[in-house]
Amino acid sequence: PRAWGDWALGAYPQWSAEKVRLEASKFRNHWTAKTGKDATKRDWKATWENWCHSPIAHQDDPRPGGRGTQPPIDTAARNAEARRLLGFETQPTLTGATDA
C-alpha cells in the first residue's frame, strides 16, 4: 500500500520512490512464493518494516559524501601497500650479486 511506501521514504530519506517500489516488488515476490508456516504472518506491516530494516535492502544505498556505491576493496593490494609503507616488505638480496 502507498502508506507503507510513504513510511519507507520517511524512514530512509536516501531512498528514492523507485527504490521503494523495487523493494516492494522484491517483498511481494518473496512472500508470494513462500509456502508453509513461515509464510503466515500476523502483521504484514511489521514484516514490511523488518524487510526495509534488513541489511540486504540497504546494500546499494548511496554512501555518505555523495560518492555513490563504492567498488569492492582489493584487500590483498591494500595489505601489500600497508606492508610496504610500514617497512615489512624487503627486497630479496642475492648472495654475491653486484649492482651493474
KEVEX-634173 format. One record per atom (N, C-alpha, C, CB): residue number from 0; residue in one letter; atom name; x, y, z. Coordinates in steps of 0.2 Angstrom, whole numbers, plus 2048, in hexadecimal, padded with zeros to 3 digits. Atoms other than C-alpha are relative to their C-alpha. Glycine has a CB too. Layout:
BEGIN
{NUM,"a","CA",{X,Y,Z}}
...
END
This chain:
BEGIN
{0,"p","N",{804,7FA,800}}
{0,"p","CA",{800,800,800}}
{0,"p","C",{804,806,800}}
{0,"p","CB",{7FB,800,806}}
{1,"r","N",{7FC,7FA,800}}
{1,"r","CA",{805,812,7FD}}
{1,"r","C",{803,802,807}}
{1,"r","CB",{7FC,805,7FD}}
{2,"a","N",{7FE,7FE,7F9}}
{2,"a","CA",{806,815,810}}
{2,"a","C",{806,7FD,802}}
{2,"a","CB",{7FA,7FF,805}}
{3,"w","N",{7FA,804,7FE}}
{3,"w","CA",{813,808,812}}
{3,"w","C",{806,803,7FC}}
{3,"w","CB",{800,7F8,7FE}}
{4,"g","N",{7FB,7FD,804}}
{4,"g","CA",{81D,810,804}}
{4,"g","C",{802,807,803}}
{4,"g","CB",{7FE,801,7F8}}
{5,"d","N",{7FF,7FA,7FD}}
{5,"d","CA",{81B,821,80C}}
{5,"d","C",{804,7FF,806}}
{5,"d","CB",{7FA,804,801}}
{6,"w","N",{7FC,802,7FA}}
{6,"w","CA",{821,819,81C}}
{6,"w","C",{808,7FF,7FF}}
{6,"w","CB",{7FD,7FA,804}}
{7,"a","N",{7F9,801,802}}
{7,"a","CA",{831,813,813}}
{7,"a","C",{804,806,7FE}}
{7,"a","CB",{800,7FA,7FB}}
{8,"l","N",{7FC,7FA,803}}
{8,"l","CA",{835,823,80B}}
{8,"l","C",{801,805,806}}
{8,"l","CB",{7FB,804,7FB}}
{9,"g","N",{7FF,7FC,7FA}}
{9,"g","CA",{833,82C,81C}}
{9,"g","C",{806,7FD,805}}
{9,"g","CB",{7FA,800,805}}
{10,"a","N",{7FB,803,7FC}}
{10,"a","CA",{83E,81F,825}}
{10,"a","C",{807,800,7FD}}
{10,"a","CB",{7FE,7F9,802}}
{11,"y","N",{7FA,800,803}}
{11,"y","CA",{84B,81F,818}}
{11,"y","C",{800,805,7FA}}
{11,"y","CB",{801,7F9,7FD}}
{12,"p","N",{800,7FA,804}}
{12,"p","CA",{84D,830,810}}
{12,"p","C",{805,7FF,7FA}}
{12,"p","CB",{802,806,803}}
{13,"q","N",{7FC,802,805}}
{13,"q","CA",{85B,829,805}}
{13,"q","C",{7FD,7FC,7FA}}
{13,"q","CB",{807,7FD,802}}
{14,"w","N",{803,804,805}}
{14,"w","CA",{84F,81E,7FC}}
{14,"w","C",{7FC,804,7FB}}
{14,"w","CB",{7FC,7FB,803}}
{15,"s","N",{804,7FD,805}}
{15,"s","CA",{846,824,7EC}}
{15,"s","C",{7F9,7FC,800}}
{15,"s","CB",{803,801,7F9}}
{16,"a","N",{806,803,801}}
{16,"a","CA",{834,820,7E8}}
{16,"a","C",{801,7F9,7FC}}
{16,"a","CB",{7FB,804,7FC}}
{17,"e","N",{7FF,806,804}}
{17,"e","CA",{83B,814,7DB}}
{17,"e","C",{803,7FA,804}}
{17,"e","CB",{805,802,7FA}}
{18,"k","N",{7FD,805,7FC}}
{18,"k","CA",{846,80B,7E8}}
{18,"k","C",{7FA,7FD,805}}
{18,"k","CB",{805,803,805}}
{19,"v","N",{806,803,7FC}}
{19,"v","CA",{836,809,7F3}}
{19,"v","C",{7FC,7FB,7FC}}
{19,"v","CB",{7FC,806,803}}
{20,"r","N",{804,805,804}}
{20,"r","CA",{82D,801,7E5}}
{20,"r","C",{803,7FA,7FE}}
{20,"r","CB",{7FE,804,7F9}}
{21,"l","N",{7FC,806,801}}
{21,"l","CA",{83B,7F5,7E1}}
{21,"l","C",{800,7FC,806}}
{21,"l","CB",{807,802,7FE}}
{22,"e","N",{800,804,7FA}}
{22,"e","CA",{83C,7F0,7F3}}
{22,"e","C",{7F9,7FD,801}}
{22,"e","CB",{802,804,806}}
{23,"a","N",{807,803,800}}
{23,"a","CA",{829,7EE,7F3}}
{23,"a","C",{7FF,7FA,7FC}}
{23,"a","CB",{7FB,806,7FF}}
{24,"s","N",{800,806,805}}
{24,"s","CA",{82A,7E3,7E4}}
{24,"s","C",{803,7FA,802}}
{24,"s","CB",{802,802,7F9}}
{25,"k","N",{7FC,806,7FD}}
{25,"k","CA",{837,7D8,7EC}}
{25,"k","C",{7FD,7FD,806}}
{25,"k","CB",{807,802,802}}
{26,"f","N",{804,802,7FA}}
{26,"f","CA",{82D,7D7,7FC}}
{26,"f","C",{7FA,7FC,7FE}}
{26,"f","CB",{7FE,806,804}}
{27,"r","N",{806,804,802}}
{27,"r","CA",{81D,7D2,7F3}}
{27,"r","C",{802,7F9,7FC}}
{27,"r","CB",{7FC,805,7FB}}
{28,"n","N",{7FE,806,803}}
{28,"n","CA",{826,7C5,7E8}}
{28,"n","C",{803,7FB,805}}
{28,"n","CB",{806,802,7FB}}
{29,"h","N",{7FD,804,7FB}}
{29,"h","CA",{82F,7BE,7F7}}
{29,"h","C",{7FA,7FC,804}}
{29,"h","CB",{805,803,805}}
{30,"w","N",{806,802,7FC}}
{30,"w","CA",{81F,7BC,801}}
{30,"w","C",{7FB,7FC,7FC}}
{30,"w","CB",{7FD,805,805}}
{31,"t","N",{805,804,804}}
{31,"t","CA",{814,7B6,7F3}}
{31,"t","C",{803,7F9,7FE}}
{31,"t","CB",{7FF,804,7F9}}
{32,"a","N",{7FD,807,801}}
{32,"a","CA",{820,7A8,7EF}}
{32,"a","C",{801,7FC,806}}
{32,"a","CB",{807,801,7FC}}
{33,"k","N",{7FE,804,7FA}}
{33,"k","CA",{823,7A3,801}}
{33,"k","C",{7F9,7FC,802}}
{33,"k","CB",{801,805,806}}
{34,"t","N",{806,805,7FE}}
{34,"t","CA",{818,794,807}}
{34,"t","C",{801,7FE,807}}
{34,"t","CB",{7FF,7FA,7FB}}
{35,"g","N",{7FF,803,7F9}}
{35,"g","CA",{815,78C,818}}
{35,"g","C",{7FF,805,805}}
{35,"g","CB",{806,7FD,800}}
{36,"k","N",{801,7FC,7FA}}
{36,"k","CA",{815,793,829}}
{36,"k","C",{804,806,800}}
{36,"k","CB",{801,7FB,806}}
{37,"d","N",{7FC,7FA,800}}
{37,"d","CA",{823,79F,826}}
{37,"d","C",{7FC,806,7FC}}
{37,"d","CB",{806,7FF,7FD}}
{38,"a","N",{804,7FB,804}}
{38,"a","CA",{817,7A8,819}}
{38,"a","C",{7FA,803,804}}
{38,"a","CB",{7FE,7FD,7FA}}
{39,"t","N",{805,7FD,7FC}}
{39,"t","CA",{80A,7AB,826}}
{39,"t","C",{802,806,805}}
{39,"t","CB",{7FC,7FB,804}}
{40,"k","N",{7FE,7FB,7FC}}
{40,"k","CA",{80B,7BC,82E}}
{40,"k","C",{7FA,803,803}}
{40,"k","CB",{804,806,7FB}}
{41,"r","N",{805,7FD,7FC}}
{41,"r","CA",{801,7C5,83B}}
{41,"r","C",{800,807,7FF}}
{41,"r","CB",{801,7FF,808}}
{42,"d","N",{7FF,7F9,801}}
{42,"d","CA",{807,7D6,837}}
{42,"d","C",{804,802,7FA}}
{42,"d","CB",{803,804,806}}
{43,"w","N",{7FD,7FF,806}}
{43,"w","CA",{80B,7DA,825}}
{43,"w","C",{804,806,800}}
{43,"w","CB",{7FC,7FF,7FA}}
{44,"k","N",{7FC,7F9,800}}
{44,"k","CA",{810,7EC,828}}
{44,"k","C",{806,7FF,804}}
{44,"k","CB",{7FB,805,804}}
{45,"a","N",{7F9,801,7FC}}
{45,"a","CA",{81D,7E7,835}}
{45,"a","C",{804,7FB,7FC}}
{45,"a","CB",{7FE,7FC,807}}
{46,"t","N",{7FC,804,804}}
{46,"t","CA",{823,7DA,829}}
{46,"t","C",{803,804,7FA}}
{46,"t","CB",{7FC,7FA,7FC}}
{47,"w","N",{7FE,7FB,805}}
{47,"w","CA",{825,7E8,81C}}
{47,"w","C",{806,804,803}}
{47,"w","CB",{7FB,804,7FD}}
{48,"e","N",{7FB,7FB,7FD}}
{48,"e","CA",{82E,7F3,828}}
{48,"e","C",{807,7FC,802}}
{48,"e","CB",{7FD,802,807}}
{49,"n","N",{7FA,804,7FF}}
{49,"n","CA",{83A,7E4,82D}}
{49,"n","C",{804,7FF,7FA}}
{49,"n","CB",{7FE,7FA,803}}
{50,"w","N",{7FD,801,806}}
{50,"w","CA",{83D,7E1,81B}}
{50,"w","C",{805,807,7FE}}
{50,"w","CB",{7FB,7FF,7FA}}
{51,"c","N",{7FD,7FA,801}}
{51,"c","CA",{842,7F4,819}}
{51,"c","C",{806,801,804}}
{51,"c","CB",{7FB,806,800}}
{52,"h","N",{7FB,7FF,7FB}}
{52,"h","CA",{84D,7F3,828}}
{52,"h","C",{806,7FB,7FF}}
{52,"h","CB",{7FE,7FF,807}}
{53,"s","N",{7FB,805,801}}
{53,"s","CA",{857,7E4,822}}
{53,"s","C",{806,803,7FC}}
{53,"s","CB",{7FD,7FA,7FC}}
{54,"p","N",{7FA,7FD,803}}
{54,"p","CA",{869,7E7,81C}}
{54,"p","C",{7FF,7FF,7F8}}
{54,"p","CB",{806,7FC,802}}
{55,"i","N",{800,801,807}}
{55,"i","CA",{865,7DF,80B}}
{55,"i","C",{7FC,805,7FC}}
{55,"i","CB",{7FC,7F9,7FF}}
{56,"a","N",{804,7FB,803}}
{56,"a","CA",{858,7ED,807}}
{56,"a","C",{805,806,800}}
{56,"a","CB",{7FA,802,804}}
{57,"h","N",{7FC,7FA,800}}
{57,"h","CA",{866,7FA,80A}}
{57,"h","C",{807,7FF,7FD}}
{57,"h","CB",{802,802,807}}
{58,"q","N",{7F9,801,803}}
{58,"q","CA",{875,7F2,801}}
{58,"q","C",{801,804,7FA}}
{58,"q","CB",{800,7F8,7FD}}
{59,"d","N",{7FF,7FB,806}}
{59,"d","CA",{873,7FE,7F2}}
{59,"d","C",{7FF,807,802}}
{59,"d","CB",{7FC,7FE,7FA}}
{60,"d","N",{801,7F9,7FE}}
{60,"d","CA",{870,80E,7FC}}
{60,"d","C",{806,804,7FF}}
{60,"d","CB",{7FE,800,808}}
{61,"p","N",{7FA,7FB,801}}
{61,"p","CA",{87A,81D,7F8}}
{61,"p","C",{804,800,807}}
{61,"p","CB",{7FE,807,7FE}}
{62,"r","N",{7FC,7FF,7FB}}
{62,"r","CA",{889,81F,803}}
{62,"r","C",{800,807,803}}
{62,"r","CB",{807,7FD,7FF}}
{63,"p","N",{7FF,7F9,7FE}}
{63,"p","CA",{88C,82E,80E}}
{63,"p","C",{805,804,7FC}}
{63,"p","CB",{802,800,808}}
{64,"g","N",{7FC,7FC,804}}
{64,"g","CA",{894,83C,805}}
{64,"g","C",{7FE,801,7F9}}
{64,"g","CB",{807,7FE,800}}
{65,"g","N",{803,7FF,807}}
{65,"g","CA",{88A,83A,7F5}}
{65,"g","C",{804,7FC,7FB}}
{65,"g","CB",{7FF,807,7FE}}
{66,"r","N",{7FC,803,805}}
{66,"r","CA",{896,82F,7ED}}
{66,"r","C",{7FD,7F9,7FC}}
{66,"r","CB",{807,7FE,803}}
{67,"g","N",{803,806,803}}
{67,"g","CA",{88A,821,7E8}}
{67,"g","C",{802,7FA,803}}
{67,"g","CB",{800,800,7F9}}
{68,"t","N",{7FE,806,7FD}}
{68,"t","CA",{88D,80F,7EB}}
{68,"t","C",{808,7FF,7FF}}
{68,"t","CB",{7FC,7FA,7FD}}
{69,"q","N",{7F9,800,801}}
{69,"q","CA",{89F,80B,7ED}}
{69,"q","C",{802,7F9,7FE}}
{69,"q","CB",{804,801,807}}
{70,"p","N",{7FE,806,803}}
{70,"p","CA",{8A8,7FD,7E4}}
{70,"p","C",{803,7FB,806}}
{70,"p","CB",{805,800,7FA}}
{71,"p","N",{7FD,804,7FB}}
{71,"p","CA",{8AE,7EE,7EE}}
{71,"p","C",{807,801,801}}
{71,"p","CB",{7FF,7F8,7FE}}
{72,"i","N",{7F9,7FF,7FF}}
{72,"i","CA",{8BE,7F0,7F7}}
{72,"i","C",{805,7FA,7FF}}
{72,"i","CB",{801,802,808}}
{73,"d","N",{7FB,805,801}}
{73,"d","CA",{8CD,7E7,7F1}}
{73,"d","C",{805,7FF,806}}
{73,"d","CB",{804,802,7F9}}
{74,"t","N",{7FD,800,7F9}}
{74,"t","CA",{8D3,7E1,802}}
{74,"t","C",{807,7FE,7FF}}
{74,"t","CB",{7FD,7FB,804}}
{75,"a","N",{7F9,802,801}}
{75,"a","CA",{8E3,7D8,7FB}}
{75,"a","C",{804,806,7FE}}
{75,"a","CB",{800,7FA,7FB}}
{76,"a","N",{7FC,7FA,803}}
{76,"a","CA",{8E9,7E8,7F2}}
{76,"a","C",{801,805,806}}
{76,"a","CB",{7FD,803,7FA}}
{77,"r","N",{800,7FC,7FA}}
{77,"r","CA",{8E4,7F2,802}}
{77,"r","C",{805,7FE,805}}
{77,"r","CB",{7F9,801,803}}
{78,"n","N",{7FB,803,7FB}}
{78,"n","CA",{8EE,7E7,80D}}
{78,"n","C",{807,800,7FE}}
{78,"n","CB",{7FE,7F9,802}}
{79,"a","N",{7F9,800,803}}
{79,"a","CA",{8FD,7E6,802}}
{79,"a","C",{803,807,800}}
{79,"a","CB",{800,7FD,7F9}}
{80,"e","N",{7FD,7F9,800}}
{80,"e","CA",{8FE,7F9,801}}
{80,"e","C",{801,802,808}}
{80,"e","CB",{7FA,805,7FD}}
{81,"a","N",{7FF,7FE,7F9}}
{81,"a","CA",{8FC,7FA,814}}
{81,"a","C",{807,7FD,803}}
{81,"a","CB",{7FA,7FD,805}}
{82,"r","N",{7FA,804,7FF}}
{82,"r","CA",{90A,7ED,816}}
{82,"r","C",{806,804,7FE}}
{82,"r","CB",{800,7F9,7FE}}
{83,"r","N",{7FB,7FD,803}}
{83,"r","CA",{915,7F7,80A}}
{83,"r","C",{801,807,804}}
{83,"r","CB",{7FF,802,7F9}}
{84,"l","N",{800,7F9,7FD}}
{84,"l","CA",{911,808,813}}
{84,"l","C",{803,7FF,807}}
{84,"l","CB",{7FA,803,800}}
{85,"l","N",{7FE,801,7F9}}
{85,"l","CA",{915,800,824}}
{85,"l","C",{807,7FD,800}}
{85,"l","CB",{7FB,7FC,804}}
{86,"g","N",{7F9,803,800}}
{86,"g","CA",{926,7F9,81E}}
{86,"g","C",{800,7F9,801}}
{86,"g","CB",{804,804,805}}
{87,"f","N",{800,807,7FF}}
{87,"f","CA",{921,7E7,81F}}
{87,"f","C",{802,7FD,7FA}}
{87,"f","CB",{7F9,7FE,802}}
{88,"e","N",{7FE,803,806}}
{88,"e","CA",{924,7E4,80D}}
{88,"e","C",{807,802,7FF}}
{88,"e","CB",{7FC,803,7FA}}
{89,"t","N",{7F8,7FF,802}}
{89,"t","CA",{937,7E2,809}}
{89,"t","C",{801,7FD,7FA}}
{89,"t","CB",{804,7FD,806}}
{90,"q","N",{7FE,803,806}}
{90,"q","CA",{93F,7DF,7F9}}
{90,"q","C",{804,7FA,801}}
{90,"q","CB",{803,805,7FC}}
{91,"p","N",{7FB,806,7FF}}
{91,"p","CA",{947,7CE,7F8}}
{91,"p","C",{807,802,7FD}}
{91,"p","CB",{7FD,7F9,7FC}}
{92,"t","N",{7FA,7FF,802}}
{92,"t","CA",{959,7CE,7F7}}
{92,"t","C",{803,7FA,7FD}}
{92,"t","CB",{805,803,806}}
{93,"l","N",{7FC,806,802}}
{93,"l","CA",{964,7C2,7ED}}
{93,"l","C",{807,800,802}}
{93,"l","CB",{7FF,800,7F8}}
{94,"t","N",{7F9,801,7FE}}
{94,"t","CA",{974,7BC,7F4}}
{94,"t","C",{805,801,7FA}}
{94,"t","CB",{801,7FA,804}}
{95,"g","N",{7FA,7FF,805}}
{95,"g","CA",{983,7C2,7EA}}
{95,"g","C",{7FD,804,7FA}}
{95,"g","CB",{801,7F9,7FD}}
{96,"a","N",{802,7FC,805}}
{96,"a","CA",{978,7CD,7DF}}
{96,"a","C",{803,807,801}}
{96,"a","CB",{7F8,801,800}}
{97,"t","N",{7FD,7FA,800}}
{97,"t","CA",{97F,7DE,7DA}}
{97,"t","C",{7FB,805,7FC}}
{97,"t","CB",{807,801,7FE}}
{98,"d","N",{804,7FB,804}}
{98,"d","CA",{976,7EE,7D4}}
{98,"d","C",{804,801,7F9}}
{98,"d","CB",{7FE,806,803}}
{99,"a","N",{7FD,7FE,807}}
{99,"a","CA",{97A,7F1,7C1}}
{99,"a","C",{7FF,807,7FE}}
{99,"a","CB",{7FD,7FB,7FB}}
END
